[in-house]
Amino acid sequence: MPLVYVQPDNQTVAEEFAQWLVDWAKEQDQDKITIALSGGSTPKVLFKILAEQYADAMPWDKLHFFWGDERCVPPNDEDSNFKMTKELLLDPIDFPVDQTHRVMGEINPEDAARAYEKVIAEVVDHEDGWPVFDLIMLGMGSDGHTASIFPHEMELLEADTVCAVAAHPESRQKRVTLTGKVLNHARQICFLVTGDSKKEKVYEILKQEGNYQDYPAAHIQPIDGQLSWNLDEAAVALLK
Ligand code: 6PG
C-alpha cells in the first residue's frame, strides 16, 4: 500500500516534501544519489523552497539530477522542464553541471532518447538489467498520465527500453520519457499531486475504482521500493 500524505494546500505539500527530501538524502549512505525530477507546474514551488531554504542543508554534492520526462524542445524553451528547473533550483544553488543530466530536447527525439539511455547506463545503478533510481518524483495529469506516459500510449508502461519517445495527446508535442519498468524499479517513488483538477483520478486510483486501470499513474507500483502520494486537500476532496 502506498504512503499517503495530505496537506492543506500545494505550498504546504511542497514545504513538507522539501523537509522530507532533505532528511531522506542525508540518511542515504551512498556517495551518489540519483534523482529523476518531475516537470510541469507542481514542482515549481518545491524547487523554489529547496533553493531558498535548504541551500546549506541538502547534500547537493551527492545528488545527480535526471528528469522523468522532457519535452522535445531546446533547453531554453519556455516548455522545457530543464529550463524551469535550472531557473528555480539549479542556478540559484549553483548545482554542479556534471551532476546534471538533461534530455537533449533540441535534437531528434529518438536520438535524444538513446543518448539519455547512455547517460543513465553510465551513472545510475542497475539491478536485473534495469536502472534503479534512488528516487523518482512524479506528477500526474488530470487525465491520469505520469511522466510522459499518456493513456493513449499505455504500452510504454511495459516497454523493454529505458526511454521512449511519446506524444502529447492534444498538442502531439514529442516527449522523451522514462518507461514504466524504470519508474517501478526506483527505490523511492514520490507522487506530488495537487489541485482540484486531479481529484477524480486521485479518487479512482487510490480507491482502485472506476476506470483506474486506464490511467498510467495507477500502474506505478514499485517492485521493491516505496511509493508515496503527497497530496493537498483539493486533490483528495472526493476521498473525504
Ligand atoms: C510534464 C510532467 C508531467 C506532469 C503532469 C502534471 O512534463 O508535464 O512531467 O508528467 O508531472 O502533467 O503537471 P502539473 O504539475 O503541471 O499539473
Residues whose N, C-alpha, C, O or C-beta is under 5 A from the ligand:
A	BS01	6PG	S38 G39 G40 S41 T42 D69 L138 G139 M140 G141 T146 A147 S148
